[in-house]
């Protein structure tokens, strides 16, 4: 958490105001967020299914899912069963992101590593 009065916070505020892409990247920029959105879209909408596909710790997986919910990209439904069944679904906001993620996936697949000079 950054202090609201720090230079870092001021820079982040400026970047988000000047460049909406920064806001978009901040929403999906967690290590597993894009992959979680993709898997949920593809039908892995329960915690156990996601845990089987993503090699993140349970704590990290839960944190990323909570952040996606807080940012309005996921909904979480708890079904009153024994054992409890939790399902995640993409919101309209996340569904609007899917064509972009598809293009980003294709771009990434075709991208070639750039030689780094030292």
Secondary structure, 3 states (H helix, E strand, C coil): CCCCCCHHHHHHHHHHHHCHHHHHHHHHCCCCHHHHHHHHHCCCCEHHHHHHHCCCCHHHHHHHHHHHHHCCCEEEEEECCCCCEEEEEECHHHHHHHHHHHHHHHHHHHCCCCCCCC
